[in-house]
Amino acid sequence: MQVSAANILLLSRQQEIEALRTLESRSSLVATICTLVHALQNERGATCIYLASAGTRFRDTRRELADESQRLELLLREELGERLLTDACGTARLYSLIAWVLLGIDDLPTLRRRIEARQLSGDDAVRSISRLIAGLLSVIFEIADSAVTPEVSRSLVALFNLLNGKELAGQERAVGALSFASGRSDAGHQQRLVHLIDAQERNFQLFADFADSEAIAQWQALEASRCIAPLERFRRILCSTRPGEALNAEISDQWFDICSERLTGLWSLQCTMVVALQRTCSKLIIEAERDLANAEGLLARLVQHPPASADRVDRFFDPSRPIDMAMSFSPAVHRTPESMEQSIIDVLQAQSVRLASVESELQAARRALDERKLIERAKGVLMARLGVSEEKAYKALRDASMSQNRRIADVAEATLALPDFVGAGRKPHQ
């Protein structure tokens, strides 16, 4: 291929289209992961009832849900084989996360056998399945972090936060079911529930910040649905009953059903957003291909009928324009209506302005993702340094944020900047 400004400009457009096609492919992968996560959440919920009831309840239901999860695990492997291995834009981190998730899926049969034999406690089973779900959600987070268009990036950020909030709601269902089914209030469960409820609100707020109007309307309808009032009532019972005091075990079914109704509503919203994401990717590809065809036709005409070079030279070598503004050319002067056909510089300038606008719009979505990374890393550091649980680590960040009147992301960043020896020597405690 002859190297010229025109050819390189077309190559730039073609690269944009390839990036969009990669996103379209990944949106299909996101849809499959979302479905598997939902199945695992349902399996986890049934597992809690099965274990809390000493194997007397939900035995067959748990097996049926495990079979559905296994079917979707195979579908995910097929999807990875068909799409991800041809994804030239995959990052090392994305591949590492997927490898980690596949290791977890490989170990699921052993975990299920231990659950069937009731060799695990309900809490251990919840933690094990939740860890795999967290890995699957991390894959979606990494895909969101690599989005190259504002529309797709915002959709993925909204979807990720919805999914994370839904996962926290699923854990809340599981922990609450264990508490009610046991017939006793547990301090550890209470602490976990308070953390899960607080973290849900944070994720759902971020979802609302980035979701489109259709998704927000569906979310508002869910928040006004009949399951919310009894959910809040049961939450108060779980969180206010003194540790060690009795809980009404018969409420466990009502709690499970109310939480499941809410999760079904979140699942419906999730499906709406996945379809919208795929539709957005297809629309952007069509628009980009149309723009490429227009650019190809324009540049072909310029090759056949090149504009006068003097004007281009005056514009390109303007000594008053800094090097870092080389893409922002001055408008041409002394051009008649007959000579207004765009030059390559005009096309390049238009593309530069468009890309700058795209980058500006992307910053808000990336900022939300970056702040989440900071908070998660800071929680990990506090857990390791102080030997505390995830809930206590997050509570420490939140309390510092409130007392210092600073954003929690700023507190997290300051925490990461502390020397490694800060907090060393304290005895681990839960």
NUFIVEX-588019 format. One record per residue (C-alpha): residue in three letters; x, y, z. Coordinates in steps of 0.5 Angstrom, whole numbers, plus 500, padded with zeros to 3 digits. Each point is the difference from the previous one (the first is absolute). Last residue first. Example, Ala and Ser with C-alpha at 12.3 -4.5 7.8 and 13.67 -1.06 7.14 Angstrom:
! NUFIVEX-588019
SER527498514;ALA498493502;
//
This chain:
! NUFIVEX-588019
GLN475480625;HIS507501503;PRO507500498;LYS505502505;ARG503507498;GLY507499499;ALA499504493;GLY495506500;VAL505505496;PHE506495498;ASP498501493;PRO500507499;LEU494504499;ALA499502493;LEU494494499;THR496503506;ALA501507497;GLU497498493;ALA494496504;VAL499507504;ASP499503493;ALA495495497;ILE496500507;ARG499508498;ARG502504506;ASN496503506;GLN506498504;SER495496505;MET496498494;SER505497496;ALA504497506;ASP494497502;ARG499497493;LEU507497500;ALA500497506;LYS493497498;TYR503497494;ALA505497504;LYS495497505;GLU496497495;GLU506497496;SER502497507;VAL506502504;GLY507498500;LEU503507501;ARG505500495;ALA497495495;MET492502501;LEU503507499;VAL503499494;GLY495496497;LYS495506501;ALA505505497;ARG500496494;GLU492499499;ILE500508502;LEU505502495;LYS497495494;ARG493503501;GLU503507500;ASP503498493;LEU493497497;ALA497506502;ARG505505497;ARG500495494;ALA493502499;ALA501507501;GLN506500495;LEU496497494;GLU497506499;SER506504499;GLU503495496;VAL494500495;SER501507499;ALA507500499;LEU499494495;ARG495505496;VAL504506500;SER506496497;GLN495496495;ALA498507498;GLN507503499;LEU502494496;VAL495501495;ASP501507500;ILE508498499;ILE498495494;SER497506497;GLN492502500;GLU497502494;MET499508501;SER503502493;GLU493502497;PRO498504506;THR506504499;ARG506499505;HIS504506502;VAL502497507;ALA500493503;PRO498499507;SER506499505;PHE502493501;SER499496507;MET504494499;ALA507504501;MET497502506;ASP506497504;ILE505503495;PRO498507502;ARG496504495;SER504507499;PRO505497495;ASP494498495;PHE503494496;PHE494496499;ARG495506498;ASP505504495;VAL502493497;ARG493498499;ASP498507496;ALA506499496;SER498493498;ALA495501495;PRO494495501;PRO501493497;HIS496498495;GLN500492498;VAL504499507;LEU494505503;ARG495496497;ALA502493503;LEU501504507;LEU493501500;GLY497494498;GLU504496505;ALA498505505;ASN493499498;ALA501492501;LEU503501506;ASP495504503;ARG495495498;GLU504494503;ALA500505507;GLU492501500;ILE499492499;ILE505498505;LEU497505505;LYS493497499;SER502493501;CYS504502507;THR494504502;ARG495494499;GLN505495504;LEU500505506;ALA492501499;VAL499492500;VAL505500506;MET496506504;THR494497499;CYS502493503;GLN503503506;LEU493504501;SER497493500;TRP505497505;LEU499506504;GLY493498501;THR501493501;LEU505502505;ARG494504504;GLU496494499;SER505495503;CYS501505506;ILE493500502;ASP500492499;PHE506499504;TRP497504506;GLN493497500;ASP504493500;SER504502506;ILE494503504;GLU499493503;ALA507500503;ASN497506505;LEU507503502;ALA502499508;GLU505504503;GLY507498500;PRO502507497;ARG495505501;THR495501495;SER501507496;CYS503498494;LEU496493498;ILE493503502;ARG502507497;ARG501496493;PHE494496501;ARG496507500;GLU504503494;LEU499494496;PRO492500502;ALA500507497;ILE504499494;CYS496494497;ARG494504498;SER504504494;ALA502507501;GLU507498499;LEU499496494;ALA496505497;GLN506505501;TRP505495497;GLN496499494;ALA499508499;ILE508500501;ALA501495495;GLU496504494;SER503506502;ASP507498499;ALA505497506;PHE506504502;ASP498504506;ALA495495502;PHE505494500;LEU504504504;GLN495501505;PHE498492500;ASN507499502;ARG501504506;GLU493498502;GLN502493500;ALA506501504;ASP496502506;ILE495494499;LEU506495500;HIS504504506;VAL494500504;LEU499492498;ARG507498502;GLN500504507;GLN493496501;HIS503493498;GLY506501504;ALA496502506;ASP495494499;SER492500502;ARG498493501;GLY494496497;SER506497495;ALA495500494;PHE499508502;SER508501500;LEU501496494;ALA495503496;GLY502507501;VAL507498498;ALA498497494;ARG495505498;GLU505506502;GLN505496495;GLY495500494;ALA499508502;LEU508501500;GLU500496493;LYS494505497;GLY504506502;ASN506497497;LEU496499494;LEU497507500;ASN507503501;PHE503496494;LEU494502495;ALA500507502;VAL508500498;LEU498496494;SER495504497;ARG505506502;SER505497496;VAL496498494;GLU497507499;PRO507503502;THR504496495;VAL506497501;ALA499494505;SER506497503;ASP497502508;ALA494497498;ILE503493498;GLU504500506;PHE494501505;ILE496494496;VAL506496501;SER500502508;LEU493498500;LEU501493498;GLY506500506;ALA495503505;ILE495494498;LEU506495501;ARG501503507;SER492500502;ILE500493498;SER505498506;ARG498506505;VAL493497500;ALA502493500;ASP505502506;ASP494504504;GLY495494499;SER505495503;LEU503495496;GLN501492500;ARG492500499;ALA501494495;GLU497504495;ILE504506501;ARG506496500;ARG498497493;ARG498507498;LEU507503501;THR503494497;PRO496501494;LEU502508500;ASP507499500;ASP501501492;ILE496506501;GLY504503504;LEU506498496;LEU496503494;VAL499507504;TRP508500501;ALA501499493;ILE495506498;LEU503504505;SER507499497;TYR498501493;LEU497507502;ARG506502503;ALA504498494;THR496504496;GLY496498494;CYS500505494;ALA501494495;ASP494496502;THR500494496;LEU501496506;LEU494504504;ARG495498495;GLU499493498;GLY503497506;LEU498504505;GLU493499498;GLU501493500;ARG502500507;LEU495505502;LEU495495497;LEU503494504;GLU499504506;LEU493502498;ARG498493500;GLN504499507;SER496505503;GLU493497498;ASP502493503;ALA502504506;LEU493503500;GLU497493500;ARG504497505;ARG498506505;THR493499498;ASP500493502;ARG503501507;PHE496506501;ARG499498507;THR502495505;GLY507500499;ALA502503507;SER495506499;ALA506505500;LEU503496495;TYR495499495;ILE497507501;CYS507503499;THR501495493;ALA493503498;GLY503507500;ARG507498497;GLU496496494;ASN496507499;GLN507504500;LEU503495495;ALA495500495;HIS500508500;VAL507500499;LEU500495495;THR495505496;CYS504506501;ILE506496498;THR497498493;ALA497508499;VAL507502501;LEU503495495;SER495503495;SER502507502;ARG508498499;SER498498493;GLU497507499;LEU506503503;THR505497495;ARG495502495;LEU501507502;ALA507500501;GLU501497493;ILE495506497;GLU505505504;GLN506497497;GLN497501493;ARG499507501;SER507501502;LEU502496494;LEU497505496;LEU504505502;ILE506496499;ASN498499493;ALA499508499;ALA506502504;SER504496495;VAL504493501;GLN499496493;MET497493502;
//
